Amino acid sequence: MKKIYSLLLLLCAILFLTSCNKGETYSDLKEAERDAINRFISKKGITVIDEEKFASQNETTDLDKNEFVYLNKSGVYMQIVRKGCGEKVKDGESLEILCRFSEYNIKEDVLLVRNDIPYYVVVSNTLYDYSSAPDKMSVERMGSSFTGSFVSGAMSLYHTSAAVPAGWLVPLLYVNVGRYVNDGDEIAKVRLIVPHSQGSADASASVYPCYYELTYERDY
């Protein structure tokens, strides 16, 4: 009787572990991510356009229609709110860019970190003011590719990584990166839906997509 009882317990444990593991496969996590992105798009009333239409509109997105262009290579959805003053980053150019942003976990429906308004977070029993300064990242362009690392700011502190999410670099092909010089100048601003593969180190590890509102300003 004890043997039968032990076998039943073992069988239950195996079934339980198998059931748990079914929800943890990478394929399942990616499917959950896609579902979360689709729900977010529907909830926000976003109109998705393709790259052909984006090109025909002079690489702009219609804000009145809440358009986001889906970029096939990266899987990023991008809305250009402002093209920005100044000029695009040149091929072979290295520079430092200042960013104000908010980062929102779409899958968990939670704001993670921001520096665009007063925002305070406790990390390891220390209170941090993430709104005191913009994030600074060092960026280099080679052809149509960009590399970047954080010099300072909320993103690197919150995610404990200097790696700039690849999704943050995607818009640099389409917007200008300048500074306020004259009245009426505006720095570039975009809204992004970024899949885990183009996101922060934490997003990549945990397979969740993020929504960003993000500005770019050249640091002279």
Secondary structure by P-SEA (a helix, b strand, c coil): caaaaaaaaaaaaaaaaaaaaaaccaaaaaaaaaaaaaaaaaaabbbbbcaaaaaaaccccccccbbbbbbccccbbbbbccccccccccccccbbbbbbbccccccccccccccccbbbbbccccccccccccbbbbbbbcccbbbbbbcccaaaaaacccccccccccccccbbbbccccccccccccccccccccccaaaaaabbbbbbbbbbbbcc
